[in-house]
Amino acid sequence: MSEFNNRISAQRKILYMVNSRAWQEELFSLASKAIDRWLIKNQLDSTCRLAVLVREAGAKLFFLANKSQEQVTEDYAMLVSEVAALSEAIQRELKCPS
């Protein structure tokens, strides 16, 4: 259960950070379709650093969701730390003037 809570916490943290900036439309989830919609609605280039970081975080969290029932392995722990690093990179990117 703690892996689930940690994953959900990481998703919420990333969504909160992204949505702390005033957008035309908020990012509602880290699912691929939601990210696509957010990019289009906010006229963001899909290759901009923020978009790339958010997509990567979403993909890693999706992978973790599918592995959450397995025993915590070294690979799982590495992915968790990668998500944390992505979260920090997203936060830094959001501090840059747009």
C-alpha atoms as one frame of an Amber mdcrd trajectory, in Angstrom:
protein
   0.000   0.000   0.000   2.852   2.440   0.690   4.094   2.093  -2.917   0.591
   3.055  -4.085   0.474   6.056  -1.731   3.951   7.177  -2.797   3.020   6.931
  -6.476  -0.217   8.854  -5.971   1.658  11.462  -3.901   4.219  11.892  -6.672
   1.442  12.355  -9.255  -0.338  14.909  -7.091   2.880  16.798  -6.430   3.679
  17.063 -10.141   0.113  18.118 -11.015   0.129  20.702  -8.224   3.463  22.135
  -9.403   2.396  22.335 -13.041  -0.977  23.829 -12.163   0.572  26.417  -9.856
   1.235  28.422 -13.006  -1.724  30.194 -14.612  -2.660  28.177 -17.700  -5.652
  28.463 -20.004  -6.447  24.925 -18.927  -4.939  22.941 -16.064  -3.257  19.588
 -16.466  -5.805  17.096 -15.154  -3.707  13.933 -15.122  -0.384  12.523 -16.265
  -2.031  10.219 -18.799  -0.815  10.695 -22.358  -4.168  11.968 -23.670  -4.481
  14.467 -20.802  -0.984  15.778 -21.488  -1.813  16.075 -25.224  -4.943  18.078
 -24.403  -3.058  20.321 -21.951  -0.365  21.062 -24.539  -2.925  21.917 -27.230
  -5.132  24.050 -24.974  -2.149  26.008 -23.705  -0.459  26.250 -27.109   2.715
  24.604 -25.855   5.172  22.936 -28.189   5.272  19.201 -27.519   9.073  19.343
 -27.743   9.525  22.061 -25.094  11.468  20.941 -22.029   8.450  21.134 -19.700
   6.352  18.952 -22.014   9.139  16.387 -22.317   9.647  16.254 -18.542   5.916
  15.906 -17.821   5.562  13.127 -20.422   8.555  11.273 -19.028   7.244  11.549
 -15.468   3.830  10.300 -16.617   5.365   7.326 -18.407   7.492   6.336 -15.419
   4.568   6.665 -13.019   2.420   4.555 -15.350   5.138   1.892 -15.331   5.305
   2.039 -11.536   1.528   1.636 -11.358   1.782  -1.598 -13.279   4.599  -2.848
 -11.060   3.096  -1.826  -7.720   1.949  -5.349  -6.903   5.431  -6.779  -7.317
   8.090  -7.006  -4.667  10.063  -3.762  -4.516  13.147  -4.433  -6.578  16.253
  -2.432  -7.269  14.750  -1.399 -10.645  11.574  -0.223  -8.934  13.559   1.818
  -6.424  15.621   3.316  -9.250  12.424   4.365 -11.063  11.117   5.982  -7.887
  14.280   8.078  -7.613  14.050   8.949 -11.332  10.494  10.227 -10.788  11.732
  12.331  -7.867  14.480  13.791 -10.071  11.948  14.524 -12.820   9.717  16.240
 -10.285  12.619  18.484  -9.260  13.427  19.220 -12.914   9.786  20.149 -13.577
   9.859  22.489 -10.588  13.048  24.164 -11.877  11.582  24.462 -15.371   8.441
  26.122 -14.027  10.558  28.740 -12.243  11.993  29.879 -15.585  10.121  32.771
 -17.171   7.904  31.644 -20.023
